[in-house]
Amino acid sequence: MRVGIVCPYSFTYPGGVQNHVLGLAGWLKKDGHEVSILAPGQASPALLAETGLRPEEFTSAGHAVPINFNGSVARINFGPGPAAKVKRWLDSGRFDVVHLHEPIGPNIGLMALYLTDRPVITTFHTAMPTLRAIKMVNSILPSVVSRIDASIAVSEAAAKVAHEHSGVNPVIIGNGIHVDDYPLEPVQGRWRGGDAPRLTFLGRYDEPRKGFEVLTPALPLVRAQFPDLDVVVIGSGSARSEQGVRFLGGLDDEARNYWLSHTDVYIAPQTGRESFGIVLLEAMACGAPVVASDLPAFVDVLSDDEGIIGHVFRNGNSASASRAIVRSLSEPRDLRLERGRAQAARFDWSQIGPQIVQMYRTARLNSARMRLSSRWRIPRFRGRAAGTLSLSRP
Ligand SMILES: Nc1nc2c(ncn2[C@@H]2O[C@H](COP(=O)(O)OP(=O)(O)O[C@H]3O[C@H](CO)[C@@H](O)[C@H](O)[C@@H]3O)[C@@H](O)[C@H]2O)c(=O)[nH]1
């Protein structure tokens, strides 16, 4: 299949949706499909090569502008310039299916949805309170929303938001990772961090929703039990110093994985608006014991047949976080190593990729049905279970 993938967020900056799109494109190529990514910003040739993609398989939709969205900074673009680029990319791509990520609000995904006549599949990544503005725009433009032939959400939380905003009933398919890219070091000695226990935080610590401010008050309580605790923070943010905390800044993936595989607690204190929690999978793939806030999406990612892998604490509650960290540090280090790795492997691209390709087939089938029905005026049917719209096309 010729697959065109649209990511509304700039590739100049790392992010969960960008990583998901890259991983998917790389897997699709290995599976024998042709891919083309359209996104604002620039993708570094090295990053593309790592994923198995050639530079010409990425098209830039132009510069992005930062806007505050969903407790974070989204770098997106919109307007006549990007629209012309979207149109050119669609015309030259002659895609069998167009896969739009997050086509809500003013972004190139929404423009592609409007401009394409190809079968369309959407993936929703956002967990947030319903925005009346988006709901209203979608109700004014039902014919645009009704162009969606099949849809995916990365979690129940994202599916609920997509339904409330756009009326779609997405099939849930989580984020994918390449498990083999993450090293699983055997446990040697008492601590994976070396001479002292290590706690690691990963993410944009300036963004309140990443929960760094929940972690800092928890640290003295943990240090009362583990005075030599080594605290490492990976991620971009403003220059900052905190007693007993090492800020390493943004690291490349190899360095990030080194720290994750030499950590005794991976802490995920995010306070909300997390649609999935790909960082939990990454930590588990590296064998890191996880302590996370009890967000629904996080609980889902951490749950296997036996229960929760690791510990969860009350969202936003530093005292509860410190108790969970102490409990985790008091357990044998290798307790959940294999279980966490097995859980991460359930989200390997070898498992997630085929489910997405199946959705591409559904989208193509639904699109063909729609064309037939509008030609012959056959009553329209849009199956809910197949991840399609609950509404028929107007
Ligand atoms: N190498 C490296 N990677 C980083 C760094 N900071 C973040 N990342 C990577 O960036 C990705 C996204 O991390 P988050 O910060 O947790 O997610 P997000 O951009 O807010 O992503 C949103 O979408 C994801 C995909 O659906 C969701 O999984 C996530 O919960 C969230 O809703 C992860 O792969 C993480 O390892 C860094 O400094 N260095």
The ligand as an SDF file (V2000), in Angstrom:
LIG
                    3D

 39 42  0  0  0  0  0  0  0  0999 V2000
   15.9460   10.7880   23.8370 N   0  0  0  0  0  0  0  0  0  0  0  0
   15.0950   11.5480   24.5160 C   0  0  0  0  0  0  0  0  0  0  0  0
   13.7930   11.2730   24.4560 N   0  0  0  0  0  0  0  0  0  0  0  0
   12.9530   12.0570   25.1600 C   0  0  0  0  0  0  0  0  0  0  0  0
   13.3990   13.1290   25.9350 C   0  0  0  0  0  0  0  0  0  0  0  0
   12.3010   13.7050   26.5030 N   0  0  0  0  0  0  0  0  0  0  0  0
   11.2310   13.0040   26.0880 C   0  0  0  0  0  0  0  0  0  0  0  0
   11.6320   12.0090   25.2640 N   0  0  0  0  0  0  0  0  0  0  0  0
   10.8210   10.9970   24.5670 C   0  0  0  0  0  0  0  0  0  0  0  0
    9.7080   11.6180   23.9680 O   0  0  0  0  0  0  0  0  0  0  0  0
    8.6220   10.6990   23.9040 C   0  0  0  0  0  0  0  0  0  0  0  0
    7.3490   11.3560   24.4400 C   0  0  0  0  0  0  0  0  0  0  0  0
    7.5060   11.5950   25.7560 O   0  0  0  0  0  0  0  0  0  0  0  0
    6.4190   12.3440   26.6530 P   0  0  0  0  0  0  0  0  0  0  0  0
    6.9930   13.6610   26.9790 O   0  0  0  0  0  0  0  0  0  0  0  0
    6.0700   11.4660   27.7830 O   0  0  0  0  0  0  0  0  0  0  0  0
    5.0940   12.4380   25.8100 O   0  0  0  0  0  0  0  0  0  0  0  0
    4.3410   13.5930   25.0410 P   0  0  0  0  0  0  0  0  0  0  0  0
    5.2230   14.2200   24.0300 O   0  0  0  0  0  0  0  0  0  0  0  0
    3.6420   14.4700   26.0220 O   0  0  0  0  0  0  0  0  0  0  0  0
    3.3420   12.5960   24.3090 O   0  0  0  0  0  0  0  0  0  0  0  0
    1.9390   12.4660   24.3420 C   0  0  0  0  0  0  0  0  0  0  0  0
    1.6380   11.5200   23.3140 O   0  0  0  0  0  0  0  0  0  0  0  0
    2.1920   10.2460   23.5310 C   0  0  0  0  0  0  0  0  0  0  0  0
    1.9130    9.4050   22.2890 C   0  0  0  0  0  0  0  0  0  0  0  0
    0.5210    9.1360   22.0860 O   0  0  0  0  0  0  0  0  0  0  0  0
    1.6100    9.6190   24.8170 C   0  0  0  0  0  0  0  0  0  0  0  0
    2.2360    8.3730   25.0630 O   0  0  0  0  0  0  0  0  0  0  0  0
    1.8820   10.5480   26.0020 C   0  0  0  0  0  0  0  0  0  0  0  0
    1.2040   10.0360   27.1620 O   0  0  0  0  0  0  0  0  0  0  0  0
    1.4240   11.9600   25.7040 C   0  0  0  0  0  0  0  0  0  0  0  0
   -0.0100   12.0110   25.6990 O   0  0  0  0  0  0  0  0  0  0  0  0
    9.0700    9.4570   24.6740 C   0  0  0  0  0  0  0  0  0  0  0  0
    9.4810    8.5130   23.7110 O   0  0  0  0  0  0  0  0  0  0  0  0
   10.2570    9.9610   25.5040 C   0  0  0  0  0  0  0  0  0  0  0  0
   11.2120    8.9540   25.7760 O   0  0  0  0  0  0  0  0  0  0  0  0
   14.8070   13.3910   25.9760 C   0  0  0  0  0  0  0  0  0  0  0  0
   15.2850   14.2890   26.6170 O   0  0  0  0  0  0  0  0  0  0  0  0
   15.5810   12.5720   25.2310 N   0  0  0  0  0  0  0  0  0  0  0  0
  1  2  1  0
  2  3  2  0
  2 39  1  0
  3  4  1  0
  4  5  2  0
  4  8  1  0
  5  6  1  0
  5 37  1  0
  6  7  2  0
  7  8  1  0
  8  9  1  0
  9 10  1  0
  9 35  1  0
 10 11  1  0
 11 12  1  0
 11 33  1  0
 12 13  1  0
 13 14  1  0
 14 15  2  0
 14 16  1  0
 14 17  1  0
 17 18  1  0
 18 19  2  0
 18 20  1  0
 18 21  1  0
 21 22  1  0
 22 23  1  0
 22 31  1  0
 23 24  1  0
 24 25  1  0
 24 27  1  0
 25 26  1  0
 27 28  1  0
 27 29  1  0
 29 30  1  0
 29 31  1  0
 31 32  1  0
 33 34  1  0
 33 35  1  0
 35 36  1  0
 37 38  2  0
 37 39  1  0
M  END
$$$$
